[in-house]
């Protein structure tokens, strides 16, 4: 049974800092890995999807990497802004089963 | 392209009452998912449909939860009777192949 862990559970940084969010998974036989953003009281917004054959995906200030052999993915946010404050969740997908981590709650202070 | 629609957005009920949630997925998405997200946790899959058939309902508390997707498009999730521990956000998502899942805004349920 796949287990997905996200560390840290919460992170607070000053505006402008570059930061890394971590995601680890126990079963490396994943089909893809997806990063989501969740604002308070809202649903999940997909940020980046990395297929198992890929090593990274980029969108604007966001870069996600995937290392299946070590069971890890990272989400890099460059030049953080107060508007980036949200909870970030990663989810692994394999065998019709999607497993989420508990998320990292990010606060970017002006 | 319209996103995943859910209603209602909020619902407050007393324990032992019944409640139903509705979801309309993105047009053309064959797979539909219902998740339960308890405060401070990641979403937990309750049930997955492929068209109008159930793919996975292993984590659905079948003594009180039920879901259907009769025509392979929209879906309803019902809780009867509700318990205090059912208070959560219920998220609906849809997908097409391996393109990733797209989530609706969720229904926030409070059971008193």
Interface residues (C-beta under 8 A of the other chain):
Chain A: X4 X31 X32 X34 X36 X41 X42 X43 X44 X45 X46 X49 X51 X89 X91 X93 X96 X97 X98 X100 X101 X102 X103
Chain B: X4 X6 X33 X40 X41 X42 X43 X44 X45 X48 X55 X56 X91 X93 X98 X99 X100 X101 X102 X103 X104 X105 X106 X108
